[in-house]
Amino acid sequence: MTGNRILRWLLPVAGALVVMPIAMIGALAAGLAQLPADASPSQAAVADIPADLLAMYQQSATGCPGLSWAVLAGIGKVESDHNRPPGQVSAAGAQGPMQFLPATWQEYGVDGDNDGVADPFNPADAIPAAANYLCSLGADRDTPTAVAAYTCGGQFACRDRALAPGGYATRVLAWAAQYADALTAGSPAATVAVQTALAQVGTPYLWGGETPDAGFDCSGLVQYAYERAGVTLPRTAQSQHDAGPLLSLIVEPAPGDLVFFGADLLHIHHVGIALGQGRMVDAPHTGALVRVEPIAGFGHYLGATRPAALPATLLGIGS
């Protein structure tokens, strides 16, 4: 439903998306695990979402058990920046803060505030209508696919693009993860690092890059995110791993932990920031964008460190 905005956002990676295998798209989507329906709003959510809309997102999600309010908030962010100017009609004719096409609104629109009018421009109607539509698309069972269908309807080629790295669903769920406090739990430094890294989703990969304007490589993104959290880290993935402190391999990486990949512990070639629930945010490779993806899907996982220095489960190696 975002029409030309999605097309402009995808142009830098359009060639890669055309040749991406369907199985890879499915694996990436599966890695974006269901968000907790009852997660508390993070500080980022409170700061970014108007209070009345935040309450609407939370209340509306209860009409679809299993759907997180943060997903509705993520859609509201991507579609209209939570009903902020400029206008609310896209080039494709989608309307209001949740960007409903007229035909879709006719089928799924609701009178959320019981004033006798179902108005797609009224957040009190549009937000519960979005929950209604997402639930009909199976958001309680498969959130990423439902979010992709939300923006694409029955256009399957569009759904594939929306589910691909850097696509609409990834962007929505990255914002949702930033808004859901359960996914950024931990020390203040870990929380800030996670929120900072998620805010860079969609930034192009650049070898040696370490700023939002130029782009990021994997360790540049990590260094930037933790620098904003007040933690100074070395520059390369290998040196960031060696700086520790290391976690036991039996410990599930928590939000803010760094996860490392390579041939062995002396040949680390990639690092990401864990988000919890088996996911990470990272700058993967040349031609890609900063994205959220499953840790298990990257390959050659070697372990994690906790630069925010949370006290539990540390081995004290390399600290």
Secondary structure, DSSP 4 states (H G I P E B T S, - for coil): --THHHHHHHGGGHHHHHH--HHHHHHHHHHSPPPPTTPPBPHHHHHHS-HHHHHHHHHHHTTSTT--HHHHHHHHHHHHTTT-SS-SB-TT--BTTTTB-HHHHHHH---TT-SS---TT-HHHHHHHHHHHHHHTTTTT-HHHHHHHHHHTT-HHHHHHHHSTTSHHHHHHHHHHHHBGGGG-S-HHHHHHHHHHHTTTTPBB-TT-EETTTEE-HHHHHHHHHHHTT----SSHHHHHHH--BB-TTSPPPTT-EEEEESSTT-EEEEEEEEETTEEEE--STT-B-EEEESTTT--EEEEE-TT--STTB--TT-
